[in-house]
Amino acid sequence: MSEKNLPTVNQQALLEQYLLLAKSVKGAAAVELIKQVLVAPGIYVFGELLDMPNIQELSSTQYSPYYQLLHLFAFGSFSNYMENKSQYPELTPAMVNKLRHLTIVSLATKEKCIPYSKLLKELDMKNLRELEDLIIDVIYADIVRGKLDQRNGRLEVDYTLGRDIKPADVDIIVHVLQEWSDSCETVLNNIENQIIKANTIKDNQLKLKQHIENEVSNIKKTLKAQAQDSDSVEEMRDVLPQEKPSKKKPSSKGIKGSSKFWSKS
């Protein structure tokens, strides 16, 4: 679920007008400014206005309930209002509607699927049709994106606007972000180690491949040289004349004086 932490350009521009006015108004005029900003269309963040010196001064005057009301719209919910209704000025219908919008935003930052039963309870509503109309208004205001799942009776959230952050929550957020950063650092180190290991294996494999190729090449050269030597020997045998074996003549030793004949007596 994605979430915006800052108002859009249009919302910021609308809020900027009230921030400029807050620099010059005090007392009852500051109260009127608060009433106007709480019902102004398109404005759903109030932290910057709450921090303005002239607005801060209201907290210690008779107008303190209006300062607390602005604080409620910045950080609270409709159920907070109902639980402490006597501490706040009476809300106009437009203020009720805006606070319910903000309550849906808060719920949407925590849950992707919000049951109708929970919305009815948190918004102090009884009529399901009125609840769906309110959700549709929130979606058209583009502070929550999602769809109504009427079959399962729930709001499915895809996106929601981020609300103001309480000063007391800053340390918690910093801690969470630090843990997330440390976790990312650990994962990054593990990935880098795996990359180094993979590169080492790759280098060893390449060296082994090169060694095998060299051995194969040497064997081929040796076999080729042996084949050439064998061919040379055969050629030499073909060129040299073949000597026929000589037949040994039988020795015929005659009797000396064989030419003499014996005379008959």
C-alpha positions as CSV (number, residue, x, y, z in Angstrom):
1,M,0.0,0.0,0.0
2,S,1.5,3.3,-1.1
3,E,1.3,6.4,1.0
4,K,2.0,10.1,0.5
5,N,3.6,11.9,3.4
6,L,3.2,15.5,2.0
7,P,0.2,17.2,0.6
8,T,-0.1,17.5,-3.2
9,V,0.9,20.7,-4.9
10,N,-2.8,22.0,-5.0
11,Q,-3.3,21.2,-1.3
12,Q,-0.1,22.9,-0.3
13,A,-1.1,26.0,-2.3
14,L,-4.5,26.1,-0.6
15,L,-2.8,25.7,2.8
16,E,-0.3,28.4,2.1
17,Q,-3.0,31.0,1.9
18,Y,-4.1,30.2,5.5
19,L,-0.5,30.1,6.7
20,L,0.1,33.6,5.4
21,L,-3.1,34.8,7.1
22,A,-2.1,33.1,10.4
23,K,0.9,35.4,10.6
24,S,-1.2,38.5,11.1
25,V,-4.3,37.2,13.0
26,K,-4.8,36.8,16.7
27,G,-7.5,35.8,19.2
28,A,-11.0,35.7,17.7
29,A,-9.7,36.3,14.2
30,A,-7.4,33.3,14.6
31,V,-10.4,31.2,15.7
32,E,-12.3,32.2,12.6
33,L,-9.3,31.2,10.5
34,I,-9.3,27.8,12.2
35,K,-13.0,27.4,11.4
36,Q,-12.4,28.2,7.8
37,V,-9.4,25.9,7.3
38,L,-11.2,22.9,8.9
39,V,-14.0,23.0,6.3
40,A,-11.9,24.1,3.4
41,P,-12.1,21.6,0.5
42,G,-8.9,19.8,-0.4
43,I,-7.0,20.6,2.9
44,Y,-6.3,17.5,5.1
45,V,-3.1,18.5,6.8
46,F,-2.9,21.0,9.6
47,G,0.4,20.6,11.3
48,E,2.1,23.6,9.8
49,L,-0.9,25.9,10.8
50,L,-0.8,24.4,14.3
51,D,2.8,25.3,14.7
52,M,2.2,29.0,13.8
53,P,3.0,31.3,16.8
54,N,-0.3,33.1,16.7
55,I,-2.2,29.8,16.7
56,Q,0.0,28.4,19.5
57,E,-1.0,31.4,21.6
58,L,-4.6,30.3,21.6
59,S,-3.8,27.2,23.7
60,S,-3.4,29.5,26.8
61,T,-6.5,31.7,26.2
62,Q,-10.2,31.4,26.3
63,Y,-10.0,30.1,22.7
64,S,-8.1,27.0,23.8
65,P,-10.9,24.6,22.7
66,Y,-10.4,25.8,19.1
67,Y,-6.7,25.1,19.4
68,Q,-7.5,21.6,20.7
69,L,-10.0,21.2,17.8
70,L,-7.3,22.0,15.3
71,H,-5.0,19.6,17.1
72,L,-7.7,16.9,16.8
73,F,-8.0,17.4,13.1
74,A,-4.3,17.2,12.7
75,F,-3.7,14.0,14.7
76,G,-7.0,12.6,16.0
77,S,-10.0,10.7,14.8
78,F,-13.8,10.9,15.1
79,S,-13.8,8.4,17.9
80,N,-11.4,10.7,19.8
81,Y,-13.9,13.5,19.4
82,M,-16.8,11.3,20.6
83,E,-14.9,10.2,23.6
84,N,-14.0,13.8,24.6
85,K,-16.8,15.7,23.1
86,S,-17.2,18.1,25.9
87,Q,-13.6,19.4,25.4
88,Y,-14.3,20.7,21.9
89,P,-16.6,23.2,20.3
90,E,-19.6,21.9,18.6
91,L,-18.8,20.6,15.1
92,T,-20.7,21.8,12.0
93,P,-21.9,19.1,9.5
94,A,-19.0,20.0,7.2
95,M,-16.5,19.6,10.1
96,V,-18.0,16.2,11.0
97,N,-17.7,15.1,7.4
98,K,-14.0,16.3,7.2
99,L,-13.1,14.5,10.5
100,R,-14.7,11.3,9.3
101,H,-12.7,11.6,6.1
102,L,-9.5,11.9,8.1
103,T,-10.5,9.0,10.3
104,I,-10.8,6.8,7.2
105,V,-7.4,8.0,6.1
106,S,-5.9,6.9,9.5
107,L,-7.5,3.5,9.2
108,A,-6.3,3.1,5.6
109,T,-2.7,3.7,6.7
110,K,-2.9,0.7,9.0
111,E,-5.1,-1.8,7.1
112,K,-5.4,-2.8,3.4
113,C,-8.8,-4.2,3.9
114,I,-11.1,-2.3,6.3
115,P,-14.4,-4.1,7.3
116,Y,-17.5,-2.0,7.0
117,S,-18.3,-3.0,10.6
118,K,-15.1,-1.4,11.8
119,L,-15.8,1.8,9.8
120,L,-19.3,2.0,11.1
121,K,-18.0,1.8,14.7
122,E,-15.1,4.2,14.3
123,L,-17.2,6.8,12.4
124,D,-20.2,6.4,14.7
125,M,-22.5,5.6,11.8
126,K,-25.5,3.3,11.6
127,N,-26.5,3.4,7.9
128,L,-24.5,1.3,5.5
129,R,-25.6,3.3,2.5
130,E,-24.4,6.5,4.1
131,L,-21.1,4.9,4.9
132,E,-20.6,3.9,1.3
133,D,-21.5,7.4,0.1
134,L,-18.9,8.8,2.5
135,I,-16.3,6.3,1.2
136,I,-17.1,7.4,-2.3
137,D,-16.6,11.0,-1.3
138,V,-13.2,10.1,0.2
139,I,-12.2,8.3,-3.0
140,Y,-13.3,11.3,-5.2
141,A,-11.3,13.6,-2.9
142,D,-8.2,11.5,-3.8
143,I,-7.1,11.1,-0.2
144,V,-7.8,7.3,-0.4
145,R,-7.7,5.1,-3.5
146,G,-9.4,1.8,-3.5
147,K,-12.7,0.1,-4.1
148,L,-15.8,-1.0,-2.3
149,D,-16.1,-4.8,-1.9
150,Q,-19.8,-4.9,-1.2
151,R,-19.9,-8.7,-1.3
152,N,-17.5,-9.1,1.6
153,G,-18.5,-5.8,3.2
154,R,-15.1,-4.0,3.2
155,L,-13.1,-1.2,1.8
156,E,-10.0,-2.4,-0.2
157,V,-7.2,0.2,0.0
158,D,-4.6,0.8,-2.7
159,Y,-3.3,4.2,-1.6
160,T,-3.8,6.7,1.1
161,L,-2.7,10.3,2.0
162,G,-0.3,10.5,4.9
163,R,-1.6,12.6,7.9
164,D,0.4,14.9,10.1
165,I,3.0,13.4,12.3
166,K,2.9,14.0,16.0
167,P,6.1,15.4,17.4
168,A,6.2,12.6,20.0
169,D,6.2,10.0,17.2
170,V,9.2,11.5,15.5
171,D,11.7,9.5,17.6
172,I,9.7,6.3,17.0
173,I,9.7,6.9,13.2
174,V,13.5,7.7,13.3
175,H,14.0,4.4,15.2
176,V,12.0,2.4,12.7
177,L,13.7,4.0,9.8
178,Q,17.1,3.3,11.4
179,E,16.2,-0.3,11.8
180,W,15.1,-0.5,8.2
181,S,18.3,1.2,7.1
182,D,20.4,-1.3,9.2
183,S,18.4,-4.2,7.7
184,C,19.0,-2.9,4.2
185,E,22.7,-2.5,5.0
186,T,22.8,-6.2,6.1
187,V,21.0,-7.4,3.0
188,L,23.3,-5.3,0.8
189,N,26.4,-6.7,2.5
190,N,25.1,-10.2,2.0
191,I,24.4,-9.5,-1.7
192,E,27.9,-8.1,-2.1
193,N,29.4,-11.2,-0.5
194,Q,27.4,-13.4,-2.7
195,I,28.6,-11.4,-5.7
196,I,32.2,-11.8,-4.6
197,K,31.6,-15.5,-4.1
198,A,30.0,-15.9,-7.5
199,N,32.8,-14.0,-9.2
200,T,35.4,-16.2,-7.5
201,I,33.6,-19.3,-8.7
202,K,33.3,-17.9,-12.2
203,D,37.0,-17.1,-12.3
204,N,37.9,-20.6,-11.1
205,Q,35.6,-22.1,-13.7
206,L,37.2,-19.9,-16.4
207,K,40.7,-20.9,-15.3
208,L,39.7,-24.6,-15.3
209,K,38.1,-24.2,-18.7
210,Q,41.3,-22.6,-20.0
211,H,43.4,-25.3,-18.5
212,I,41.3,-28.1,-20.1
213,E,41.4,-26.3,-23.4
214,N,45.2,-26.0,-23.2
215,E,45.5,-29.7,-22.3
216,V,43.2,-30.7,-25.2
217,S,45.3,-28.5,-27.5
218,N,48.5,-30.0,-26.3
219,I,47.1,-33.5,-26.8
220,K,46.0,-32.6,-30.3
221,K,49.5,-31.3,-31.1
222,T,51.1,-34.5,-29.7
223,L,48.8,-36.7,-31.7
224,K,49.3,-34.7,-34.8
225,A,53.1,-34.9,-34.4
226,Q,52.9,-38.6,-33.8
227,A,50.8,-39.0,-36.9
228,Q,53.3,-37.0,-39.0
229,D,56.2,-39.1,-37.7
230,S,54.4,-42.3,-38.6
231,D,53.6,-41.0,-42.1
232,S,57.3,-40.1,-42.6
233,V,58.4,-43.6,-41.7
234,E,56.0,-45.1,-44.1
235,E,57.2,-42.7,-46.9
236,M,60.8,-43.7,-46.3
237,R,59.9,-47.4,-46.5
238,D,58.2,-46.7,-49.9
239,V,61.2,-44.8,-51.3
240,L,64.0,-47.2,-50.3
241,P,64.5,-50.2,-52.8
242,Q,63.6,-53.6,-51.6
243,E,66.5,-56.1,-51.7
244,K,65.6,-59.6,-52.9
245,P,67.3,-62.3,-50.9
246,S,70.1,-64.1,-53.0
247,K,69.9,-67.8,-53.6
248,K,73.0,-69.8,-52.4
249,K,74.6,-71.8,-55.3
250,P,75.3,-75.4,-54.4
251,S,79.0,-76.1,-54.2
252,S,80.1,-78.7,-56.8
253,K,83.6,-80.0,-56.1
254,G,84.7,-82.4,-58.7
255,I,87.5,-84.9,-58.4
256,K,90.7,-83.4,-59.6
257,G,91.8,-84.9,-62.8
258,S,88.3,-86.0,-63.6
259,S,89.2,-85.4,-67.2
260,K,91.5,-88.3,-67.1
261,F,90.1,-91.6,-68.2
262,W,91.3,-95.0,-67.0
263,S,92.7,-97.0,-69.9
264,K,91.6,-100.6,-70.3
265,S,94.4,-103.0,-70.0
